[in-house]
């Protein structure tokens, strides 16, 4: 079995949930304000914030490891370790916000990722203390141990992103299966006003659900699977969110601007895929935007 296959086995271990459930509840309690959660998710950025922030501790600690190998450069290594320790706090908070809203297998692996990072952070804090007390040798041992652990943990984080699709747009994945041609969604008069309607488009082998919202003579059409975790947007609602008319996902409440698909409320941090629309003899026609064709 590959190393990554072992990680999948860990994601299958339901016994972890006993420890995870109270921690998840605590994270949700601490990060209760929606504005704080949205900031940490990266909803304002249109991209998950956690992998952006993670560059700082990982990059700082890796660079410190190189500088520590050159004796005259060790003071600079200490500065970089301190930078990484400081950056680890907001990085962990953004990761925790995402983790609490992920599906069960990602939460299990995420718990391992967070535990390894916490130990790595403790080793780096210990390293700073040791260096401050003039025990440079011990400081370097602790920081190299922290680097090894942080690197392993970063690999787990990569597996969560690439193999478990956490943080990836599930709407983009669904869009790839949709035909590149114009899709006839039926007469405009058949669309209900101001609420999502389910339509389907031809896909590779199976139909792809679409969520269409009519506002007067205008219809906005989106991939029907939510960018966050594939929730059924066509079963959602249309609401005003922060002054924008949004399509709201029924699963975790992500809100996507009807005008451009941008997320206005998380946990989604990426836009919802929106189709081009034109009217033809009173019928609504839609097709994927040019980036998919
Ligand atoms: S699936 Fe989570 S908000 Fe839509």
py3Dmol code that shows the C-alpha trace and the ligand (Angstrom):
import py3Dmol

protein = """\
ATOM      1  CA  UNK A   1       0.000   0.000   0.000  1.00  0.00           C
ATOM      2  CA  UNK A   2       1.263   3.492  -0.823  1.00  0.00           C
ATOM      3  CA  UNK A   3       1.869   6.067   1.910  1.00  0.00           C
ATOM      4  CA  UNK A   4      -1.125   7.993   0.634  1.00  0.00           C
ATOM      5  CA  UNK A   5      -3.176   4.801   0.743  1.00  0.00           C
ATOM      6  CA  UNK A   6      -2.382   4.619   4.455  1.00  0.00           C
ATOM      7  CA  UNK A   7      -3.797   8.137   4.846  1.00  0.00           C
ATOM      8  CA  UNK A   8      -7.033   6.960   3.237  1.00  0.00           C
ATOM      9  CA  UNK A   9      -7.185   4.151   5.795  1.00  0.00           C
ATOM     10  CA  UNK A  10      -6.811   6.734   8.566  1.00  0.00           C
ATOM     11  CA  UNK A  11      -9.715   8.657   7.045  1.00  0.00           C
ATOM     12  CA  UNK A  12     -11.805   5.487   7.431  1.00  0.00           C
ATOM     13  CA  UNK A  13     -11.214   5.192  11.197  1.00  0.00           C
ATOM     14  CA  UNK A  14     -14.585   6.079  12.708  1.00  0.00           C
ATOM     15  CA  UNK A  15     -13.184   5.697  16.242  1.00  0.00           C
ATOM     16  CA  UNK A  16     -11.471   9.083  15.774  1.00  0.00           C
ATOM     17  CA  UNK A  17     -14.867  10.774  15.748  1.00  0.00           C
ATOM     18  CA  UNK A  18     -15.261  10.398  19.491  1.00  0.00           C
ATOM     19  CA  UNK A  19     -12.367  12.782  20.046  1.00  0.00           C
ATOM     20  CA  UNK A  20     -13.131  14.955  17.025  1.00  0.00           C
ATOM     21  CA  UNK A  21     -16.764  15.769  17.817  1.00  0.00           C
ATOM     22  CA  UNK A  22     -16.170  17.858  20.981  1.00  0.00           C
ATOM     23  CA  UNK A  23     -13.204  19.626  19.381  1.00  0.00           C
ATOM     24  CA  UNK A  24     -15.290  20.482  16.354  1.00  0.00           C
ATOM     25  CA  UNK A  25     -18.049  21.807  18.590  1.00  0.00           C
ATOM     26  CA  UNK A  26     -15.498  23.932  20.459  1.00  0.00           C
ATOM     27  CA  UNK A  27     -14.080  25.324  17.194  1.00  0.00           C
ATOM     28  CA  UNK A  28     -17.569  26.213  15.990  1.00  0.00           C
ATOM     29  CA  UNK A  29     -18.274  27.880  19.341  1.00  0.00           C
ATOM     30  CA  UNK A  30     -15.096  29.974  19.307  1.00  0.00           C
ATOM     31  CA  UNK A  31     -15.492  30.915  15.627  1.00  0.00           C
ATOM     32  CA  UNK A  32     -19.184  31.729  15.949  1.00  0.00           C
ATOM     33  CA  UNK A  33     -19.316  35.189  14.318  1.00  0.00           C
ATOM     34  CA  UNK A  34     -20.109  34.642  10.639  1.00  0.00           C
ATOM     35  CA  UNK A  35     -17.877  37.536   9.572  1.00  0.00           C
ATOM     36  CA  UNK A  36     -14.903  35.975  11.370  1.00  0.00           C
ATOM     37  CA  UNK A  37     -15.573  32.571   9.820  1.00  0.00           C
ATOM     38  CA  UNK A  38     -15.899  34.072   6.348  1.00  0.00           C
ATOM     39  CA  UNK A  39     -12.643  35.949   6.817  1.00  0.00           C
ATOM     40  CA  UNK A  40     -10.860  32.744   7.849  1.00  0.00           C
ATOM     41  CA  UNK A  41     -12.417  30.678   5.037  1.00  0.00           C
ATOM     42  CA  UNK A  42     -11.201  33.227   2.466  1.00  0.00           C
ATOM     43  CA  UNK A  43     -14.722  33.962   1.194  1.00  0.00           C
ATOM     44  CA  UNK A  44     -13.651  37.596   0.659  1.00  0.00           C
ATOM     45  CA  UNK A  45     -10.622  36.408  -1.347  1.00  0.00           C
ATOM     46  CA  UNK A  46     -12.443  33.976  -3.631  1.00  0.00           C
ATOM     47  CA  UNK A  47      -9.856  31.366  -2.597  1.00  0.00           C
ATOM     48  CA  UNK A  48      -9.254  29.311   0.546  1.00  0.00           C
ATOM     49  CA  UNK A  49      -7.160  31.421   2.945  1.00  0.00           C
ATOM     50  CA  UNK A  50      -5.496  28.510   4.772  1.00  0.00           C
ATOM     51  CA  UNK A  51      -3.118  27.362   1.992  1.00  0.00           C
ATOM     52  CA  UNK A  52      -2.118  30.998   1.381  1.00  0.00           C
ATOM     53  CA  UNK A  53      -1.200  31.571   5.041  1.00  0.00           C
ATOM     54  CA  UNK A  54       0.478  28.159   5.340  1.00  0.00           C
ATOM     55  CA  UNK A  55       3.222  29.346   2.986  1.00  0.00           C
ATOM     56  CA  UNK A  56       4.614  31.580   5.744  1.00  0.00           C
ATOM     57  CA  UNK A  57       5.389  29.062   8.530  1.00  0.00           C
ATOM     58  CA  UNK A  58       6.398  26.311   6.092  1.00  0.00           C
ATOM     59  CA  UNK A  59       8.614  28.662   4.062  1.00  0.00           C
ATOM     60  CA  UNK A  60      10.107  30.326   7.145  1.00  0.00           C
ATOM     61  CA  UNK A  61      10.894  27.080   8.902  1.00  0.00           C
ATOM     62  CA  UNK A  62      12.363  25.451   5.805  1.00  0.00           C
ATOM     63  CA  UNK A  63      14.562  28.497   5.184  1.00  0.00           C
ATOM     64  CA  UNK A  64      15.601  28.494   8.853  1.00  0.00           C
ATOM     65  CA  UNK A  65      16.678  24.878   8.449  1.00  0.00           C
ATOM     66  CA  UNK A  66      19.025  25.896   5.610  1.00  0.00           C
ATOM     67  CA  UNK A  67      20.432  28.902   7.495  1.00  0.00           C
ATOM     68  CA  UNK A  68      20.999  26.836  10.643  1.00  0.00           C
ATOM     69  CA  UNK A  69      23.443  24.696   8.656  1.00  0.00           C
ATOM     70  CA  UNK A  70      25.682  27.766   8.211  1.00  0.00           C
ATOM     71  CA  UNK A  71      26.961  28.952  11.661  1.00  0.00           C
ATOM     72  CA  UNK A  72      27.289  32.706  10.896  1.00  0.00           C
ATOM     73  CA  UNK A  73      23.692  32.739   9.633  1.00  0.00           C
ATOM     74  CA  UNK A  74      22.102  31.179  12.723  1.00  0.00           C
ATOM     75  CA  UNK A  75      20.752  34.494  14.151  1.00  0.00           C
ATOM     76  CA  UNK A  76      18.781  34.876  10.908  1.00  0.00           C
ATOM     77  CA  UNK A  77      17.473  31.326  11.329  1.00  0.00           C
ATOM     78  CA  UNK A  78      16.169  32.251  14.776  1.00  0.00           C
ATOM     79  CA  UNK A  79      14.364  35.263  13.302  1.00  0.00           C
ATOM     80  CA  UNK A  80      12.726  33.058  10.655  1.00  0.00           C
ATOM     81  CA  UNK A  81      11.650  30.509  13.265  1.00  0.00           C
ATOM     82  CA  UNK A  82       9.980  33.300  15.239  1.00  0.00           C
ATOM     83  CA  UNK A  83       8.248  34.514  12.064  1.00  0.00           C
ATOM     84  CA  UNK A  84       6.933  31.008  11.415  1.00  0.00           C
ATOM     85  CA  UNK A  85       5.693  30.620  14.992  1.00  0.00           C
ATOM     86  CA  UNK A  86       3.829  33.945  14.799  1.00  0.00           C
ATOM     87  CA  UNK A  87       2.275  33.044  11.429  1.00  0.00           C
ATOM     88  CA  UNK A  88       1.269  29.569  12.620  1.00  0.00           C
ATOM     89  CA  UNK A  89      -1.499  30.996  14.803  1.00  0.00           C
ATOM     90  CA  UNK A  90      -3.665  32.626  12.080  1.00  0.00           C
ATOM     91  CA  UNK A  91      -2.783  29.712   9.777  1.00  0.00           C
ATOM     92  CA  UNK A  92      -4.153  27.240  12.322  1.00  0.00           C
ATOM     93  CA  UNK A  93      -7.283  29.336  12.869  1.00  0.00           C
ATOM     94  CA  UNK A  94      -8.102  29.423   9.140  1.00  0.00           C
ATOM     95  CA  UNK A  95      -7.463  25.687   8.888  1.00  0.00           C
ATOM     96  CA  UNK A  96      -9.723  25.030  11.881  1.00  0.00           C
ATOM     97  CA  UNK A  97     -12.536  27.099  10.347  1.00  0.00           C
ATOM     98  CA  UNK A  98     -12.356  25.050   7.121  1.00  0.00           C
ATOM     99  CA  UNK A  99     -11.924  21.752   8.958  1.00  0.00           C
ATOM    100  CA  UNK A 100     -15.081  22.232  11.017  1.00  0.00           C
ATOM    101  CA  UNK A 101     -17.147  22.506   7.814  1.00  0.00           C
ATOM    102  CA  UNK A 102     -15.663  19.547   5.975  1.00  0.00           C
ATOM    103  CA  UNK A 103     -17.005  16.057   5.473  1.00  0.00           C
ATOM    104  CA  UNK A 104     -16.188  13.288   7.902  1.00  0.00           C
ATOM    105  CA  UNK A 105     -13.138  11.678   6.211  1.00  0.00           C
ATOM    106  CA  UNK A 106     -11.441  15.049   5.786  1.00  0.00           C
ATOM    107  CA  UNK A 107     -12.125  15.879   9.428  1.00  0.00           C
ATOM    108  CA  UNK A 108     -10.424  12.657  10.545  1.00  0.00           C
ATOM    109  CA  UNK A 109      -7.311  13.267   8.497  1.00  0.00           C
ATOM    110  CA  UNK A 110      -7.455  16.948   9.391  1.00  0.00           C
ATOM    111  CA  UNK A 111      -7.313  15.997  13.061  1.00  0.00           C
ATOM    112  CA  UNK A 112      -4.034  14.144  12.408  1.00  0.00           C
ATOM    113  CA  UNK A 113      -2.741  17.111  10.377  1.00  0.00           C
ATOM    114  CA  UNK A 114      -3.612  19.565  13.171  1.00  0.00           C
ATOM    115  CA  UNK A 115      -2.110  17.351  15.887  1.00  0.00           C
ATOM    116  CA  UNK A 116       1.175  17.006  13.989  1.00  0.00           C
ATOM    117  CA  UNK A 117       1.276  20.757  13.380  1.00  0.00           C
ATOM    118  CA  UNK A 118       0.634  21.461  17.052  1.00  0.00           C
ATOM    119  CA  UNK A 119       3.553  19.257  18.078  1.00  0.00           C
ATOM    120  CA  UNK A 120       5.758  20.878  15.411  1.00  0.00           C
ATOM    121  CA  UNK A 121       4.791  24.320  16.706  1.00  0.00           C
ATOM    122  CA  UNK A 122       5.626  23.274  20.274  1.00  0.00           C
ATOM    123  CA  UNK A 123       9.042  22.049  19.121  1.00  0.00           C
ATOM    124  CA  UNK A 124       9.707  25.389  17.429  1.00  0.00           C
ATOM    125  CA  UNK A 125       8.612  27.329  20.516  1.00  0.00           C
ATOM    126  CA  UNK A 126      10.940  25.100  22.558  1.00  0.00           C
ATOM    127  CA  UNK A 127      13.682  25.814  20.044  1.00  0.00           C
ATOM    128  CA  UNK A 128      13.216  29.571  20.465  1.00  0.00           C
ATOM    129  CA  UNK A 129      13.368  29.231  24.252  1.00  0.00           C
ATOM    130  CA  UNK A 130      16.522  27.100  24.038  1.00  0.00           C
ATOM    131  CA  UNK A 131      18.185  29.559  21.654  1.00  0.00           C
ATOM    132  CA  UNK A 132      17.229  32.460  23.937  1.00  0.00           C
ATOM    133  CA  UNK A 133      18.971  30.688  26.830  1.00  0.00           C
ATOM    134  CA  UNK A 134      22.120  30.199  24.828  1.00  0.00           C
ATOM    135  CA  UNK A 135      21.540  26.492  24.185  1.00  0.00           C
ATOM    136  CA  UNK A 136      21.884  26.698  20.419  1.00  0.00           C
ATOM    137  CA  UNK A 137      22.612  23.003  19.920  1.00  0.00           C
ATOM    138  CA  UNK A 138      19.393  21.953  21.617  1.00  0.00           C
ATOM    139  CA  UNK A 139      17.555  24.698  19.745  1.00  0.00           C
ATOM    140  CA  UNK A 140      18.695  23.296  16.413  1.00  0.00           C
ATOM    141  CA  UNK A 141      17.777  19.725  17.367  1.00  0.00           C
ATOM    142  CA  UNK A 142      14.278  20.861  18.323  1.00  0.00           C
ATOM    143  CA  UNK A 143      13.785  22.955  15.181  1.00  0.00           C
ATOM    144  CA  UNK A 144      14.984  20.195  12.837  1.00  0.00           C
ATOM    145  CA  UNK A 145      12.589  17.774  14.581  1.00  0.00           C
ATOM    146  CA  UNK A 146       9.839  20.363  14.115  1.00  0.00           C
ATOM    147  CA  UNK A 147      10.749  20.731  10.448  1.00  0.00           C
ATOM    148  CA  UNK A 148      10.474  16.986   9.855  1.00  0.00           C
ATOM    149  CA  UNK A 149       7.094  16.868  11.525  1.00  0.00           C
ATOM    150  CA  UNK A 150       5.813  19.991   9.741  1.00  0.00           C
ATOM    151  CA  UNK A 151       6.916  18.559   6.388  1.00  0.00           C
ATOM    152  CA  UNK A 152       5.066  15.304   7.039  1.00  0.00           C
ATOM    153  CA  UNK A 153       2.019  17.237   8.133  1.00  0.00           C
ATOM    154  CA  UNK A 154       2.181  19.393   5.000  1.00  0.00           C
ATOM    155  CA  UNK A 155       2.053  16.169   2.952  1.00  0.00           C
ATOM    156  CA  UNK A 156      -1.115  15.189   4.827  1.00  0.00           C
ATOM    157  CA  UNK A 157      -2.559  18.624   4.055  1.00  0.00           C
ATOM    158  CA  UNK A 158      -1.725  18.093   0.395  1.00  0.00           C
ATOM    159  CA  UNK A 159      -3.522  14.755   0.464  1.00  0.00           C
ATOM    160  CA  UNK A 160      -6.572  16.447   1.967  1.00  0.00           C
ATOM    161  CA  UNK A 161      -6.555  18.974  -0.882  1.00  0.00           C
ATOM    162  CA  UNK A 162      -5.723  16.758  -3.840  1.00  0.00           C
ATOM    163  CA  UNK A 163      -7.085  13.328  -2.910  1.00  0.00           C
ATOM    164  CA  UNK A 164      -9.970  14.382  -0.684  1.00  0.00           C
ATOM    165  CA  UNK A 165     -10.848  17.559  -2.609  1.00  0.00           C
ATOM    166  CA  UNK A 166     -11.084  19.739   0.471  1.00  0.00           C
ATOM    167  CA  UNK A 167     -10.942  23.346  -0.653  1.00  0.00           C
ATOM    168  CA  UNK A 168     -11.408  22.393  -4.310  1.00  0.00           C
ATOM    169  CA  UNK A 169     -14.463  23.706  -6.154  1.00  0.00           C
ATOM    170  CA  UNK A 170     -16.900  20.841  -6.541  1.00  0.00           C
ATOM    171  CA  UNK A 171     -18.887  22.972  -8.966  1.00  0.00           C
ATOM    172  CA  UNK A 172     -15.948  23.088 -11.389  1.00  0.00           C
ATOM    173  CA  UNK A 173     -15.654  19.310 -11.235  1.00  0.00           C
ATOM    174  CA  UNK A 174     -19.361  18.969 -12.061  1.00  0.00           C
ATOM    175  CA  UNK A 175     -19.043  21.531 -14.875  1.00  0.00           C
ATOM    176  CA  UNK A 176     -16.393  19.425 -16.597  1.00  0.00           C
ATOM    177  CA  UNK A 177     -18.976  16.702 -17.197  1.00  0.00           C
ATOM    178  CA  UNK A 178     -21.433  19.075 -18.891  1.00  0.00           C
ATOM    179  CA  UNK A 179     -21.837  19.390 -22.632  1.00  0.00           C
ATOM    180  CA  UNK A 180     -20.057  22.335 -24.291  1.00  0.00           C
ATOM    181  CA  UNK A 181     -23.083  23.048 -26.502  1.00  0.00           C
ATOM    182  CA  UNK A 182     -25.991  25.378 -25.830  1.00  0.00           C
ATOM    183  CA  UNK A 183     -28.607  23.666 -23.630  1.00  0.00           C
ATOM    184  CA  UNK A 184     -32.315  24.351 -24.119  1.00  0.00           C
ATOM    185  CA  UNK A 185     -33.756  24.827 -20.608  1.00  0.00           C
ATOM    186  CA  UNK A 186     -37.325  25.412 -21.794  1.00  0.00           C
ATOM    187  CA  UNK A 187     -39.705  28.383 -22.054  1.00  0.00           C
ATOM    188  CA  UNK A 188     -39.066  31.393 -19.807  1.00  0.00           C
ATOM    189  CA  UNK A 189     -42.680  31.243 -18.622  1.00  0.00           C
ATOM    190  CA  UNK A 190     -42.031  27.826 -17.048  1.00  0.00           C
ATOM    191  CA  UNK A 191     -39.463  29.227 -14.604  1.00  0.00           C
ATOM    192  CA  UNK A 192     -40.754  30.219 -11.151  1.00  0.00           C
ATOM    193  CA  UNK A 193     -40.024  33.789 -10.121  1.00  0.00           C
ATOM    194  CA  UNK A 194     -37.320  34.393  -7.519  1.00  0.00           C
ATOM    195  CA  UNK A 195     -36.578  30.824  -6.505  1.00  0.00           C
ATOM    196  CA  UNK A 196     -34.201  28.163  -7.793  1.00  0.00           C
ATOM    197  CA  UNK A 197     -35.504  25.655 -10.294  1.00  0.00           C
ATOM    198  CA  UNK A 198     -33.847  22.362 -11.191  1.00  0.00           C
ATOM    199  CA  UNK A 199     -32.912  21.900 -14.819  1.00  0.00           C
ATOM    200  CA  UNK A 200     -30.507  19.362 -16.256  1.00  0.00           C
ATOM    201  CA  UNK A 201     -27.911  19.527 -18.973  1.00  0.00           C
ATOM    202  CA  UNK A 202     -26.506  16.696 -21.039  1.00  0.00           C
ATOM    203  CA  UNK A 203     -23.306  15.345 -19.577  1.00  0.00           C
ATOM    204  CA  UNK A 204     -20.767  12.670 -20.353  1.00  0.00           C
ATOM    205  CA  UNK A 205     -22.937   9.652 -19.616  1.00  0.00           C
ATOM    206  CA  UNK A 206     -25.265  11.247 -17.083  1.00  0.00           C
ATOM    207  CA  UNK A 207     -27.195  14.483 -16.778  1.00  0.00           C
ATOM    208  CA  UNK A 208     -25.643  17.375 -14.845  1.00  0.00           C
ATOM    209  CA  UNK A 209     -28.001  19.289 -12.502  1.00  0.00           C
ATOM    210  CA  UNK A 210     -28.337  23.030 -12.997  1.00  0.00           C
ATOM    211  CA  UNK A 211     -29.895  25.638 -10.708  1.00  0.00           C
ATOM    212  CA  UNK A 212     -31.757  28.398 -12.538  1.00  0.00           C
ATOM    213  CA  UNK A 213     -33.210  31.518 -10.925  1.00  0.00           C
ATOM    214  CA  UNK A 214     -35.608  33.789 -12.789  1.00  0.00           C
ATOM    215  CA  UNK A 215     -35.864  37.474 -11.969  1.00  0.00           C
ATOM    216  CA  UNK A 216     -38.401  38.962 -14.388  1.00  0.00           C
ATOM    217  CA  UNK A 217     -37.078  38.551 -17.919  1.00  0.00           C
ATOM    218  CA  UNK A 218     -33.660  37.518 -16.652  1.00  0.00           C
ATOM    219  CA  UNK A 219     -32.521  34.005 -15.730  1.00  0.00           C
ATOM    220  CA  UNK A 220     -29.257  33.190 -13.939  1.00  0.00           C
ATOM    221  CA  UNK A 221     -28.084  29.622 -14.410  1.00  0.00           C
ATOM    222  CA  UNK A 222     -25.506  27.866 -12.244  1.00  0.00           C
ATOM    223  CA  UNK A 223     -24.063  24.401 -11.974  1.00  0.00           C
ATOM    224  CA  UNK A 224     -26.472  22.737  -9.543  1.00  0.00           C
ATOM    225  CA  UNK A 225     -23.754  21.301  -7.305  1.00  0.00           C
ATOM    226  CA  UNK A 226     -22.388  23.691  -4.676  1.00  0.00           C
ATOM    227  CA  UNK A 227     -18.716  24.680  -4.944  1.00  0.00           C
ATOM    228  CA  UNK A 228     -18.225  23.854  -1.245  1.00  0.00           C
ATOM    229  CA  UNK A 229     -19.242  20.194  -0.969  1.00  0.00           C
ATOM    230  CA  UNK A 230     -21.628  19.503  -3.860  1.00  0.00           C
ATOM    231  CA  UNK A 231     -24.834  20.462  -2.044  1.00  0.00           C
ATOM    232  CA  UNK A 232     -27.983  20.673  -4.230  1.00  0.00           C
ATOM    233  CA  UNK A 233     -28.227  24.390  -4.986  1.00  0.00           C
ATOM    234  CA  UNK A 234     -31.480  23.847  -6.901  1.00  0.00           C
ATOM    235  CA  UNK A 235     -33.058  23.006  -3.518  1.00  0.00           C
ATOM    236  CA  UNK A 236     -31.687  26.193  -1.954  1.00  0.00           C
ATOM    237  CA  UNK A 237     -33.254  29.613  -1.592  1.00  0.00           C
ATOM    238  CA  UNK A 238     -32.820  33.144  -2.883  1.00  0.00           C
ATOM    239  CA  UNK A 239     -31.908  35.583  -0.114  1.00  0.00           C
ATOM    240  CA  UNK A 240     -30.400  39.004   0.457  1.00  0.00           C
ATOM    241  CA  UNK A 241     -26.923  38.499   1.916  1.00  0.00           C
ATOM    242  CA  UNK A 242     -24.843  41.587   2.748  1.00  0.00           C
ATOM    243  CA  UNK A 243     -26.808  43.631   0.243  1.00  0.00           C
ATOM    244  CA  UNK A 244     -26.500  41.094  -2.589  1.00  0.00           C
ATOM    245  CA  UNK A 245     -29.203  38.858  -4.029  1.00  0.00           C
ATOM    246  CA  UNK A 246     -27.794  35.384  -3.533  1.00  0.00           C
ATOM    247  CA  UNK A 247     -28.506  31.741  -4.168  1.00  0.00           C
ATOM    248  CA  UNK A 248     -28.089  30.025  -0.800  1.00  0.00           C
ATOM    249  CA  UNK A 249     -27.022  26.406  -0.445  1.00  0.00           C
ATOM    250  CA  UNK A 250     -29.329  24.267   1.714  1.00  0.00           C
ATOM    251  CA  UNK A 251     -26.479  22.259   3.236  1.00  0.00           C
ATOM    252  CA  UNK A 252     -24.154  24.727   4.996  1.00  0.00           C
ATOM    253  CA  UNK A 253     -25.559  28.102   3.979  1.00  0.00           C
ATOM    254  CA  UNK A 254     -22.968  29.318   1.476  1.00  0.00           C
ATOM    255  CA  UNK A 255     -24.396  32.258  -0.461  1.00  0.00           C
ATOM    256  CA  UNK A 256     -23.468  32.957  -4.079  1.00  0.00           C
ATOM    257  CA  UNK A 257     -24.193  36.285  -5.770  1.00  0.00           C
ATOM    258  CA  UNK A 258     -26.763  35.766  -8.515  1.00  0.00           C
ATOM    259  CA  UNK A 259     -25.004  38.373 -10.661  1.00  0.00           C
ATOM    260  CA  UNK A 260     -21.566  36.783 -10.829  1.00  0.00           C
ATOM    261  CA  UNK A 261     -21.484  33.639  -8.667  1.00  0.00           C
ATOM    262  CA  UNK A 262     -19.023  35.184  -6.175  1.00  0.00           C
ATOM    263  CA  UNK A 263     -19.337  33.817  -2.629  1.00  0.00           C
ATOM    264  CA  UNK A 264     -20.875  36.404  -0.265  1.00  0.00           C
ATOM    265  CA  UNK A 265     -21.043  34.053   2.720  1.00  0.00           C
ATOM    266  CA  UNK A 266     -19.048  30.915   3.497  1.00  0.00           C
ATOM    267  CA  UNK A 267     -18.055  28.245   4.098  1.00  0.00           C
ATOM    268  CA  UNK A 268     -17.561  28.327   0.304  1.00  0.00           C
ATOM    269  CA  UNK A 269     -14.509  30.338  -0.644  1.00  0.00           C
ATOM    270  CA  UNK A 270     -14.599  29.868  -4.405  1.00  0.00           C
ATOM    271  CA  UNK A 271     -17.219  31.211  -6.834  1.00  0.00           C
ATOM    272  CA  UNK A 272     -20.084  29.080  -8.072  1.00  0.00           C
ATOM    273  CA  UNK A 273     -19.797  28.142 -11.750  1.00  0.00           C
ATOM    274  CA  UNK A 274     -22.223  30.272 -13.741  1.00  0.00           C
ATOM    275  CA  UNK A 275     -23.387  29.558 -17.276  1.00  0.00           C
ATOM    276  CA  UNK A 276     -23.836  31.987 -20.157  1.00  0.00           C
ATOM    277  CA  UNK A 277     -27.504  32.580 -20.911  1.00  0.00           C
ATOM    278  CA  UNK A 278     -29.373  33.822 -23.985  1.00  0.00           C
ATOM    279  CA  UNK A 279     -33.037  33.902 -24.979  1.00  0.00           C
ATOM    280  CA  UNK A 280     -34.170  32.262 -28.191  1.00  0.00           C
ATOM    281  CA  UNK A 281     -37.822  32.560 -29.215  1.00  0.00           C
ATOM    282  CA  UNK A 282     -38.898  32.824 -25.569  1.00  0.00           C
ATOM    283  CA  UNK A 283     -36.795  29.849 -24.505  1.00  0.00           C
ATOM    284  CA  UNK A 284     -33.863  29.959 -22.080  1.00  0.00           C
ATOM    285  CA  UNK A 285     -30.596  28.699 -23.554  1.00  0.00           C
ATOM    286  CA  UNK A 286     -27.453  28.184 -21.436  1.00  0.00           C
ATOM    287  CA  UNK A 287     -23.922  26.964 -21.990  1.00  0.00           C
ATOM    288  CA  UNK A 288     -20.629  26.748 -20.120  1.00  0.00           C
ATOM    289  CA  UNK A 289     -18.417  29.836 -20.174  1.00  0.00           C
ATOM    290  CA  UNK A 290     -15.464  29.943 -22.584  1.00  0.00           C
ATOM    291  CA  UNK A 291     -12.927  28.733 -19.980  1.00  0.00           C
ATOM    292  CA  UNK A 292     -14.527  25.285 -20.216  1.00  0.00           C
ATOM    293  CA  UNK A 293     -14.763  25.083 -23.986  1.00  0.00           C
TER     294      UNK A 293
END
"""
ligand_1 = """\
4
LIG
S -22.305 22.110 0.216
Fe -21.624 23.234 1.903
S -22.468 25.178 1.589
Fe -23.090 24.057 -0.109
"""
view = py3Dmol.view(width=600, height=400)
view.addModel(protein, "pdb")
view.setStyle({"model": 0}, {"cartoon": {"style": "trace"}})
view.addModel(ligand_1, "xyz")
view.setStyle({"model": 1}, {"stick": {}})
view.zoomTo()
view.show()
